[in-house]
Amino acid sequence: MVKVISIQDDVYAELSKHKDNKSFSQVIRELIKASKTETSIGDLSRFYGILRDEDAEKIDLKVREGRKNAVPRELNDVN
């Protein structure tokens, strides 16, 4: 079934950049699928080498300690 939708000009321009020889439906489908997938190692590869392993381990340890020491709050404590 075909549906007609309206989009703003800037959104159309962005979709057009991804279009190549695909239909807009294919482009939208791919973008939706990509937004639902979990982060993969491939996605993180651009960050490879920024930190040495020992530095990353230290940061990970600090984060875990912080989470362990965190005190849960009640929703009404947020205000």
C-alpha positions, 0 to 999 in steps of 0.5 A, a space after each residue: 500500500 502506498 501512503 503519501 507523506 509530507 516532509 520538510 525541505 531539509 529532511 528531503 535534502 538529507 534523504 536525497 543524499 542517501 538515495 543514490 539509486 534507491 527509492 526513498 522507501 528503501 532509504 527510510 527503511 535502512 535508516 530505521 533499521 540502522 537506528 534499531 541495531 546495537 552498537 557494534 565493534 565496527 561502529 567503535 573502530 573509529 575510536 580504536 587507539 585513542 586510549 591505551 588499554 591500561 588507561 581504558 581499564 582504569 576508566 572502566 574501574 572508576 566507572 564501576 566503582 562510581 556505580 557501586 557507590 551510587 545511592 539510589 534516589 526516590 523520584 520525589 528526591 529529584 526536585 
